[in-house]
């Protein structure tokens, strides 16, 4: 969990993950939604937004 909002934006803003090979790529959300973004590794066009991380119960 990131405590600083600046760090959270740097790590998670506009970062998408390939659904097939789990490669991270930074792009605009419009490109990812319109499937204009292609994976550098496998060529797939299916991306999801990067998750913020796991929340651990205390």
C-alpha positions in Angstrom: 0.0 0.0 0.0 1.4 3.4 -1.0 1.1 6.2 1.5 1.9 9.2 -0.7 -0.6 10.2 -3.4 2.2 11.2 -5.8 3.7 7.7 -5.5 0.3 6.1 -6.1 -0.2 8.2 -9.3 3.3 7.4 -10.5 2.9 3.6 -10.0 -0.7 3.0 -11.0 -2.0 5.9 -13.2 -2.4 4.9 -16.9 -0.8 1.5 -16.4 -2.5 -1.5 -18.0 -1.7 -5.2 -17.8 -2.0 -7.7 -20.6 -4.6 -10.3 -19.9 -2.6 -13.0 -21.6 1.0 -12.6 -20.6 0.7 -10.1 -17.6 3.0 -7.5 -19.2 2.6 -3.9 -17.9 2.3 -1.1 -20.3 1.6 2.6 -19.9 -0.9 4.2 -22.2 -4.0 6.4 -22.2 -7.3 4.8 -21.0 -9.0 5.7 -24.3 -6.5 3.6 -26.2 -6.9 0.6 -23.9 -10.8 0.8 -24.1 -10.9 1.1 -27.9 -8.4 -1.8 -28.2 -5.9 0.3 -30.1 -3.1 -0.8 -27.7 -1.2 -3.9 -28.5 1.0 -5.9 -26.2 4.8 -5.6 -26.9 5.4 -9.2 -25.9 2.5 -11.3 -27.3 0.5 -9.0 -29.6 -2.7 -9.3 -27.7 -5.2 -6.4 -27.5 -7.0 -7.3 -24.2 -5.8 -5.2 -21.3 -7.0 -4.4 -17.8 -6.2 -1.6 -15.4 -3.5 -2.4 -12.9 -4.7 -3.3 -9.4 -3.7 -1.1 -6.5 -2.4 -3.9 -4.4 -3.7 -6.3 -1.8 -5.2 -5.0 1.5 -4.1 -7.1 4.4 -6.5 -7.5 7.4 -5.0 -6.6 10.7 
